[in-house]
Amino acid sequence: MRGTSSERSGPREIPFPLSLLFIPVLLVAGLPSIPVGAVMIVYFRHSERRFVKTMRQEQHVMDGPEFAAVLQERRGTLIEEWFSNKGPVRYWWTCDDVPSVSPLKWTAFGIEAVFGREYDDFSSWVRMTYLENINTRLVSSSYVPEGA
């Protein structure tokens, strides 16, 4: 005996021959994502190179030897600016010791900073205090190869 639709639970099953019709639909829908994705990667890399070029013209870029020197001296703070899980990631350096001047709870672990909601205020404060006011120097970007 069959139950009524309100008594059924669980996923509905699609008959086997009918499910084969979805394969071409998925292929047709998925194939354009390959060239669109490639175009988007080229666009993002171009935009990031243009950004780095602008920062270089405004003298807001720190070169490798200079960054190595401040690391050796253990002064300043490196700030990672993540736009998404896939990139780009920008690395900024500031001469301030951000953890000691921060009025908010902070973490040195990137995964906690990204997914821990208790650090959202700190991330906003860093963005407003350092990144939007250009109180930092760009060290590198994950979308721009070294020396480009």
PLY file of the C-alpha trace (Angstrom):
ply
format ascii 1.0
element vertex 148
property float x
property float y
property float z
element edge 147
property int vertex1
property int vertex2
end_header
0.00 0.00 0.00
1.30 3.43 -0.92
1.21 6.29 1.52
0.05 9.75 0.62
2.56 12.36 -0.37
2.37 13.94 3.09
3.41 10.60 4.66
6.47 10.10 2.44
9.83 11.27 3.65
13.30 11.33 2.18
14.54 12.24 -1.28
12.45 11.58 -4.35
13.86 9.15 -6.84
14.02 10.02 -10.52
13.52 7.00 -12.78
16.78 5.81 -14.38
16.02 6.62 -18.06
14.81 10.09 -17.13
17.96 10.78 -15.09
20.08 10.19 -18.21
18.47 13.24 -19.79
20.06 15.46 -17.14
23.63 14.55 -18.15
23.56 16.49 -21.47
21.82 19.39 -19.73
24.58 19.54 -17.11
27.29 19.34 -19.78
25.73 22.13 -21.84
25.33 24.27 -18.73
28.84 23.52 -17.41
30.94 23.91 -20.56
30.70 27.72 -20.72
32.12 27.94 -17.19
35.58 26.88 -18.45
36.22 29.81 -20.82
34.38 32.26 -18.56
36.59 31.17 -15.64
39.72 31.58 -17.75
38.67 35.09 -18.81
37.94 36.03 -15.19
41.39 34.84 -14.06
43.06 36.94 -16.76
40.92 39.94 -15.80
41.72 39.62 -12.07
45.44 39.24 -12.72
45.42 42.28 -15.00
43.54 44.34 -12.41
45.92 43.27 -9.65
48.99 44.12 -11.76
47.49 47.54 -12.45
46.92 48.01 -8.71
50.54 47.04 -7.92
51.76 49.42 -10.63
49.74 52.27 -9.09
51.08 51.48 -5.61
54.62 51.41 -7.03
54.13 54.84 -8.67
52.86 56.24 -5.36
55.86 54.66 -3.58
53.72 52.42 -1.39
55.60 49.20 -2.31
58.28 47.56 -0.19
60.86 45.55 -2.12
62.17 42.14 -1.06
65.52 43.13 0.51
63.90 45.91 2.54
61.19 43.54 3.77
63.81 40.92 4.67
65.64 43.56 6.72
62.57 44.53 8.78
61.82 40.84 9.34
65.37 40.32 10.61
64.99 43.30 12.96
61.60 41.95 14.12
59.85 45.29 13.81
56.45 46.11 12.36
53.53 43.88 11.42
52.65 41.97 8.26
48.96 42.24 7.37
47.29 39.74 5.03
44.35 41.10 3.05
42.22 38.22 1.74
39.55 38.96 -0.85
38.23 35.39 -0.96
39.42 31.86 -0.32
40.69 31.71 -3.90
42.44 35.05 -3.98
43.91 37.46 -4.44
45.83 37.89 -1.22
47.73 41.11 -0.64
50.52 41.35 1.91
51.03 44.72 3.59
53.66 45.86 6.09
53.31 48.58 8.67
55.93 49.84 11.09
53.35 49.76 13.93
53.09 46.81 16.28
49.42 46.23 15.48
48.69 43.71 18.29
49.99 46.08 20.95
48.10 49.15 19.65
44.85 47.32 18.88
41.95 48.15 21.18
40.22 44.93 20.11
40.65 41.18 20.50
42.94 39.81 17.77
44.46 36.56 16.56
47.64 35.70 14.69
46.02 32.67 13.04
44.58 33.44 9.62
41.96 30.70 9.67
40.55 32.05 12.95
40.59 35.60 11.64
38.67 34.57 8.52
36.11 32.24 10.09
35.99 33.39 13.72
33.19 35.93 13.99
34.65 37.28 17.24
37.50 38.86 15.20
35.29 40.76 12.73
35.64 44.02 14.68
39.43 43.68 14.71
39.48 43.02 10.94
37.32 46.09 10.33
39.54 48.20 12.57
42.70 47.07 10.74
41.09 47.77 7.35
39.99 51.25 8.40
43.15 52.19 10.32
45.80 50.75 8.03
44.55 49.65 4.64
42.07 52.38 3.73
44.32 55.16 5.03
47.39 53.71 3.28
49.38 53.55 6.52
51.06 50.49 5.07
53.32 49.46 2.22
52.47 46.69 -0.22
54.89 43.76 0.04
53.36 41.49 -2.60
50.19 40.12 -4.15
49.38 36.49 -4.82
48.14 37.36 -8.34
51.31 39.19 -9.37
54.55 37.22 -9.76
57.66 38.60 -8.05
59.33 41.27 -10.16
56.29 41.96 -12.38
0 1
1 2
2 3
3 4
4 5
5 6
6 7
7 8
8 9
9 10
10 11
11 12
12 13
13 14
14 15
15 16
16 17
17 18
18 19
19 20
20 21
21 22
22 23
23 24
24 25
25 26
26 27
27 28
28 29
29 30
30 31
31 32
32 33
33 34
34 35
35 36
36 37
37 38
38 39
39 40
40 41
41 42
42 43
43 44
44 45
45 46
46 47
47 48
48 49
49 50
50 51
51 52
52 53
53 54
54 55
55 56
56 57
57 58
58 59
59 60
60 61
61 62
62 63
63 64
64 65
65 66
66 67
67 68
68 69
69 70
70 71
71 72
72 73
73 74
74 75
75 76
76 77
77 78
78 79
79 80
80 81
81 82
82 83
83 84
84 85
85 86
86 87
87 88
88 89
89 90
90 91
91 92
92 93
93 94
94 95
95 96
96 97
97 98
98 99
99 100
100 101
101 102
102 103
103 104
104 105
105 106
106 107
107 108
108 109
109 110
110 111
111 112
112 113
113 114
114 115
115 116
116 117
117 118
118 119
119 120
120 121
121 122
122 123
123 124
124 125
125 126
126 127
127 128
128 129
129 130
130 131
131 132
132 133
133 134
134 135
135 136
136 137
137 138
138 139
139 140
140 141
141 142
142 143
143 144
144 145
145 146
146 147
